[in-house]
Amino acid sequence: MKQLCRPHRVRQSVLAICVLTLVVALPRLLAQQHPALVDGVDAIGITVSDMDRAVDFYSKVLTFEKVSDTEVAGENYEHLEGVFGLRMRVVRMRLGDEFIELTEYLAPKGRPIPVDSRSNDRWFQHVAIIVSDMDKAYAWLRQNKVEHVSSGPQRLPDWNKNAAGISAFYFKDPDEHPVEVLHFPPDKGLEKWHRSHSGDKIFLGIDHTAIVVWDTDASVKFYRDLLGMHVAGESENYGTEQEHLNNVLGAHLRITALRGTSGPGIELLEYLTPRDGRPFPSDEHASDVVHRQTVLVTRDAEAAARQLQTSRVTFVSSGVVANQTGKLGFSRAFVVRDPDGHAIEIEEK
């Protein structure tokens, strides 16, 4: 009797495996059948309290170049950012091929960054700037009296094959936003960072923006399966170097790098330990200095918004907003939040 039942059990096992495989693979198969909602990262937006001070820092200390300086107000921008009665000054700056957008809310003024912010709080987000020489970069930053987050530059250990030889240092801009400088060894990073550079240029461009997340898998579903970005690399980092880099005792991170077809990447930082990072403030607004928003480019804002609404993504904007003034370089846009509360602005140029 047992022998008669055996083929039936085998068929059940094979069926169960097939079903499980389909469940795991289905999101990727569906993503392959539909074009990505976004092409890539256009810029990293940063709210600042004093624009002149911020521009002075990013241009003179980090060698960004100002591209545009625009002041806007009105109902369209209020609906886009979810801030009533706003007037904002937006300065777009470039380093290498990448951009940041600094925004000062002239009205209404928002709250400063919490003074006790830590690198594992979920409102953490930084830009990672590639440097040609870490020793020169650190000496220059010390000369300009930046505020340390890390105790000093950290070289990640050789036992960690996916991160071995990478050197990094965290510090703060004048508004307490964390910034990272990063140096890749020859076998790490994009090929562009290893091309010969003329002159004595220290700061080369932005490799990625990093955000703290609670659940990597949930974030990957959002950025990869929904938006259409791809996973470009993974690493698990811990040890004394990582602790001193993040200034978090016992730091043990799961790191996942995502990229679109253009622009910097988005790096997910999940703290496996310690798990005491605070959640994103539920009452955060774009005028608060803690605010950052990653600007993604889409070919069809309406279609992207419909898909995100169907997937029950949280919208900050009232919907897709037409840029009737023609300023700030987009035709239509909207702002949503990722699973942890990080703001994502999706623009159609």
C-alpha positions, 0 to 999 in steps of 0.5 A: 500500500505504501508503494502504491501511494508513493507516486501520488506523494511524489506528484504532490511534492513536485506540484508543491515545489512548482507552486512555491517557485511560481509564487517566488518568481511571479513578481519578477515575471510580472515586472519583466512583462511591464516596463519600469515605472521609473528610469532612474534617479534625477537628483537628491532633494534636501531641505535646508534652513539657510540657502546661502549657507548651504550653497556656500558649503556645498560649493566651496567645501564639496565643489558642487557647481550651481546650475539654477536658482529658482523661487516658486510659490502657488497652489500647484507647488502646495499640492505637490509638496503637501505644504499649504502657503509655501514659498520655496527657493530651490537651488540645483547643484551638480557634481560630476554627472549627478545633482542635488536640489537644495530647498529652503522654505521661506514660508512656512518655516519647518522644524530642525533635525532632532539633535539626538538623531542617530545613523540607525533612525529611519529618517536617516538619509545621506548622499555618498560622494566619491573621492579620488583620494580619501586622505586628501578628502579627509584633510580638506574636510578637517581644514573646513572644520566639518562636524564628524559622525564617524570617528575618522575614515574607516577601511572595511575589512578584507574578510568582507568580500563584497565591501573589502577595501572600501574606505568611507567617512560620515560627517554633517553639513551645516543643517546636520544632514549626514554626508558620506565620502567614499573611496572604492578600490580598483575591484569595487564600484562603477567603472566611471569612478576609476577613470583617470581624472585631470587635475587635482579634483578630490570630489568626483560625483554621487554614487548613491543615496542611502536610506535606513529601512526596517525591512529590506524585503518590503523595500525591495518589493517597492523599489524593484518589483513596483518601480522597476529598479534592479538590485545591483549588489548586496553586503552584510557589514559589521565589526569595529570599522562599521561601528565607528563609521556609523557611530552606532555601537554593535552596528550590523547592517544588511545593505542592498544597492538598487539602480535604475538605468540612469543616475545614482543608486539607492542603497537600503541600510537595514540595521539587523542590530541594534533594532532600536532605531526610531521610526520615521516621524508621522507628522513630517513635512517637506518644510521640515529640515529633516526632509529629503526626497529622492527625485525619480524620472518617469516617462508617464506620470499619470500611468505611474501614479495609477499603478502606485495608487492601485498598489496602495502607496501613500501619496503626499501630493493630492495627485499628479500635479501639472507644472503650469509655471514651467519652472523647476524642470518638470512637466508633471510630478507627484510625491509618495512615501516608500514603506518606511516614510522616505519621500520619493518625487516622481517627475515627468520631464 
